[in-house]
C-alpha cells in the first residue's frame, strides 16, 4: 500500500487507474477485456448494483432531471438522428412490439372505453335513429348536423365521443343509423326518408321456370 492512510491510498489508486486507462484506452485488447470484466462483475453483483442505483436516483432525482433536460437541449440534433437511426435499424422489432402491445392491451382497452362512451352518448342523444327510429346499436352513428364531420374525424374515435359527451349539444350532433347518415350525406344534408318517401323502387318479379 503506497500510503498508510486508507483515504490517501484510495485517491492514489483512483489517479493511477485513470492514468492507466488514458494510456491504454485505444488498445482493442484492453477495451474488450475491460468490458468483459465489468460485465462479469455486474452479473455477480446485480442486485446490489440495482439497489445502489435506485437509491442514487431517488436521492438526486431533481438534480438528475435538470441534467437530463440540459443534455437534451444541448444535444437535440444528435438525439434526433440517433433515434431515427435506431428506428430504421430496428423497424421489424418495433413493429412486432407495437402489434403485441395493441393486441394484448391497447386494442381491448380501446374497445371497452368506446363501448362505455357510446352508451353515454345514447343516454344523452337518444338510443335510436332520430330519423327512422332504428334501435339496433350496431347501426348507430353520430351525425354532425351542421357539417364538419370530416375534420372532426381526424381525431381518434375516443376523442370524438368525448367531445360529443362534453358539449351535449343536440343542435350540433344527433344519433342516426348508417342508412340515414349516408343518405343525408348524398342528399344535401337531408335524409331521403324525408324528401323521397314516395320514390321507391318497385321490386322486379322474376318467375321461376
C-alpha positions as CSV (number, residue, x, y, z in Angstrom):
1,X,0.0,0.0,0.0
2,X,1.6,3.3,-1.1
3,X,0.0,5.2,1.8
4,X,-0.8,4.0,5.4
5,X,-3.9,6.3,5.4
6,X,-6.7,4.4,3.5
7,X,-8.2,7.6,2.2
8,X,-5.0,8.8,0.6
9,X,-4.4,5.3,-0.8
10,X,-7.9,5.3,-2.3
11,X,-7.2,8.7,-4.0
12,X,-3.8,7.5,-5.3
13,X,-5.3,4.3,-6.7
14,X,-8.0,6.3,-8.5
15,X,-5.5,8.6,-10.1
16,X,-3.3,5.7,-11.2
17,X,-6.4,3.9,-12.6
18,X,-7.3,7.0,-14.7
19,X,-3.8,7.4,-15.9
20,X,-3.6,3.7,-17.0
21,X,-6.9,4.0,-18.8
22,X,-5.9,7.1,-20.6
23,X,-2.8,5.4,-22.0
24,X,-4.5,2.1,-22.9
25,X,-8.0,3.2,-24.0
26,X,-7.2,2.8,-27.7
27,X,-5.9,-0.7,-27.3
28,X,-8.6,-3.2,-28.5
29,X,-7.4,-6.0,-26.2
30,X,-7.6,-3.7,-23.2
31,X,-11.1,-2.4,-24.0
32,X,-12.5,-5.8,-24.7
33,X,-11.0,-7.2,-21.5
34,X,-12.3,-4.3,-19.6
35,X,-15.9,-4.7,-20.9
36,X,-15.8,-8.5,-20.1
37,X,-14.6,-8.0,-16.6
38,X,-17.1,-5.2,-15.9
39,X,-19.9,-7.3,-17.3
40,X,-18.9,-10.3,-15.1
41,X,-18.7,-8.1,-12.0
42,X,-22.1,-6.6,-12.7
43,X,-23.7,-10.1,-13.2
44,X,-22.2,-11.2,-9.9
45,X,-23.4,-8.1,-8.0
46,X,-26.6,-7.3,-10.0
47,X,-29.0,-7.0,-7.0
48,X,-26.5,-4.8,-5.1
49,X,-25.9,-2.5,-8.0
50,X,-29.7,-2.2,-8.7
51,X,-30.3,-1.2,-5.1
52,X,-27.5,1.3,-5.2
53,X,-28.7,2.8,-8.5
54,X,-32.2,3.1,-7.3
55,X,-31.1,4.8,-4.1
56,X,-29.0,7.2,-6.0
57,X,-31.8,8.1,-8.4
58,X,-34.2,8.7,-5.6
59,X,-31.7,10.8,-3.6
60,X,-30.7,13.0,-6.6
61,X,-34.0,13.0,-8.5
62,X,-34.3,16.7,-9.1
63,X,-30.6,17.1,-9.9
64,X,-30.7,14.3,-12.5
65,X,-33.9,15.7,-14.1
66,X,-32.2,19.1,-14.6
67,X,-29.1,17.4,-16.0
68,X,-31.2,15.4,-18.5
69,X,-33.0,18.5,-19.7
70,X,-29.8,20.3,-20.2
71,X,-28.3,17.4,-22.1
72,X,-31.4,17.1,-24.3
73,X,-31.3,20.8,-25.2
74,X,-27.5,20.7,-25.9
75,X,-27.7,17.6,-28.0
76,X,-31.1,17.9,-29.7
77,X,-29.9,17.1,-33.2
78,X,-27.7,14.2,-32.1
79,X,-30.6,12.7,-30.1
80,X,-32.9,13.1,-33.1
81,X,-30.5,11.5,-35.5
82,X,-29.8,8.6,-33.1
83,X,-33.5,8.0,-32.7
84,X,-34.0,7.9,-36.4
85,X,-31.1,5.5,-36.9
86,X,-32.5,3.2,-34.2
87,X,-36.0,3.2,-35.7
88,X,-34.5,2.5,-39.2
89,X,-32.3,-0.4,-38.0
90,X,-35.0,-2.0,-35.7
91,X,-38.1,-1.5,-37.8
92,X,-39.3,-5.1,-37.7
93,X,-38.7,-5.4,-33.9
94,X,-40.6,-2.2,-33.1
95,X,-43.4,-3.2,-35.4
96,X,-43.7,-6.6,-33.7
97,X,-43.7,-5.0,-30.2
98,X,-46.4,-2.4,-31.2
99,X,-48.6,-5.2,-32.7
100,X,-48.2,-7.2,-29.5
101,X,-49.0,-4.2,-27.3
102,X,-52.1,-3.4,-29.4
103,X,-53.3,-7.0,-29.4
104,X,-52.7,-7.7,-25.7
105,X,-53.6,-4.4,-24.2
106,X,-54.5,-1.3,-26.2
107,X,-57.0,-2.8,-28.6
108,X,-59.2,-4.5,-26.0
109,X,-59.0,-1.4,-23.7
110,X,-60.0,0.9,-26.5
111,X,-63.0,-1.2,-27.4
112,X,-64.1,-1.3,-23.8
113,X,-63.7,2.5,-23.5
114,X,-65.6,3.1,-26.7
115,X,-68.5,0.9,-25.6
116,X,-68.7,2.9,-22.3
117,X,-68.6,6.3,-24.1
118,X,-71.1,5.1,-26.7
119,X,-73.6,4.1,-24.0
120,X,-73.3,7.6,-22.5
121,X,-73.9,9.2,-26.0
122,X,-77.1,7.2,-26.3
123,X,-78.2,8.3,-22.9
124,X,-77.7,12.0,-23.9
125,X,-78.9,12.0,-27.5
126,X,-81.4,9.1,-27.6
127,X,-81.0,5.4,-28.1
128,X,-82.4,5.1,-31.6
129,X,-82.0,6.8,-35.0
130,X,-83.5,10.3,-34.9
131,X,-84.9,9.8,-38.4
132,X,-86.2,6.3,-39.0
133,X,-86.2,5.0,-35.4
134,X,-83.7,2.2,-35.9
135,X,-82.8,1.0,-32.4
136,X,-80.1,-1.6,-33.2
137,X,-76.9,-0.2,-31.7
138,X,-74.6,-1.8,-34.3
139,X,-76.1,0.6,-36.9
140,X,-75.8,3.7,-34.7
141,X,-73.6,6.7,-35.8
142,X,-73.0,10.3,-34.7
143,X,-74.1,12.8,-37.4
144,X,-72.8,16.4,-37.4
145,X,-75.9,18.4,-38.2
146,X,-74.0,21.5,-39.4
147,X,-71.2,19.5,-41.2
148,X,-67.6,19.4,-40.2
149,X,-67.5,15.7,-39.5
150,X,-64.5,15.0,-41.8
151,X,-62.4,17.5,-39.8
152,X,-63.6,16.1,-36.5
153,X,-62.8,12.5,-37.6
154,X,-59.1,13.4,-38.0
155,X,-59.0,12.9,-34.2
156,X,-59.3,9.4,-32.9
157,X,-62.6,7.8,-32.2
158,X,-62.5,8.2,-28.4
159,X,-61.8,12.0,-28.7
160,X,-64.9,12.4,-30.9
161,X,-67.1,10.6,-28.4
162,X,-65.6,12.7,-25.5
163,X,-66.4,15.9,-27.4
164,X,-69.9,14.9,-28.1
165,X,-70.5,14.0,-24.5
166,X,-68.8,17.1,-23.0
167,X,-70.6,19.5,-25.4
168,X,-74.0,17.8,-25.1
169,X,-75.4,20.0,-27.9
170,X,-78.4,18.4,-29.7
171,X,-78.3,21.3,-32.2
172,X,-74.9,20.2,-33.3
173,X,-75.0,16.4,-33.0
174,X,-77.6,13.6,-33.3
175,X,-77.7,9.9,-33.4
176,X,-78.6,8.3,-36.8
177,X,-78.3,4.9,-38.4
178,X,-75.8,4.3,-41.2
179,X,-78.6,4.3,-43.8
180,X,-79.9,7.7,-42.8
181,X,-76.5,9.1,-42.2
182,X,-75.1,8.2,-45.7
183,X,-78.4,9.1,-47.3
184,X,-78.3,12.6,-45.9
185,X,-74.6,12.9,-46.9
186,X,-75.5,12.2,-50.6
187,X,-78.8,14.2,-50.5
188,X,-77.6,17.7,-49.4
189,X,-77.8,17.1,-45.7
190,X,-81.4,15.8,-45.7
191,X,-82.3,12.1,-45.3
192,X,-84.0,10.7,-48.4
193,X,-86.7,9.4,-46.0
194,X,-88.0,13.0,-45.8
195,X,-87.6,14.1,-49.4
196,X,-88.1,10.9,-51.5
197,X,-90.5,8.9,-49.4
198,X,-92.8,8.4,-52.4
199,X,-90.0,7.5,-54.8
200,X,-89.5,3.8,-54.1
201,X,-88.1,1.3,-56.5
202,X,-90.7,-1.3,-57.3
203,X,-89.4,-4.8,-56.9
204,X,-89.0,-6.8,-60.1
205,X,-90.8,-10.0,-60.0
206,X,-88.9,-12.9,-61.5
207,X,-90.8,-16.1,-62.3
208,X,-89.0,-19.4,-61.8
209,X,-89.2,-21.7,-64.8
